[in-house]
Amino acid sequence: MSFVYEEEKIMEFLLQNKSEFEEYLLSEAVNVRDKIEEILLIGNVDLLNNAHKLIRYIVEQNETDMIAFAEQEGVTWATHSLTLSFKLEWIQAIRRTLWTFLYEFESAKVVFSESKTFFELEKKVNEKVDVFLKSFFVSYSDYKDKLILAQQNLVENLSVPIIPVTSTTCVLPLIGTIDNTRIQIIEEKVLQEIGKLRIQTLILDLSGIIEMEVEIINDLLKILDGTAMMGCKAVVTGLRPEVVTKMIRSGVQIENRAETKGTLQQALKDYLVVT
């Protein structure tokens, strides 16, 4: 017996049994069933309507629209941080429910199809469900990576707040711990902003830095050298005794690289001139 794929008859059968299909689907997705309203509220995701849309794409073998739908779903779930385990359970429940109703569809025929025919039908369904899942997870992962990168960039910008006080003078107040990663971010941001804002005087306030390793101090000196190379004068304020002691003991000299002031207020008094 040759395999005949009857998509129109299958869709007609599923529409006729829509209520039964939804009831069976919800019984298969036990954990998701109780979260349907919550997911709708959080992400405006109508799971039941989306299930019918996916089933139509699967039955009609409409892979192009199904992939686009999967990618859209991936972005939505990533944006609203919806639980992936719920999505996986829901899709697998759709798969099992569709199999069950396809079996009923075949059983309702006057002449029941041989097992090979049903196997070929099941294979078509499985292939499309797997394509949907792959497209969804790739889209989810890619968008999530973009969100994480955007958040990292935001954190980096907040950790290196270069504040213009005049058209040519900016202040960089540093607070907390400076490690290798952060000093690299500081270097990149400082040099970029000097060129972008045409900064002539950059005041680095270190009063919020309690401790600084010698390696980081040396990296800071390199930043001061780079600042000078770009034609910008560096002024360092707020050096704490602990940091100064460490500089002295390690033989580090900052005076020939930057002007130093005791406090940020002193520096601003000297350089806060509107130009």
Helices and strands as residue ranges (DSSP letters): H 7-16, H 18-28, H 30-33, H 36-43, H 47-59, H 63-79, H 84-107, H 115-159, E 163-164, E 169-175, H 180-197, E 201-208, H 214-229, E 233-237, H 241-249, E 259-261, H 264-271
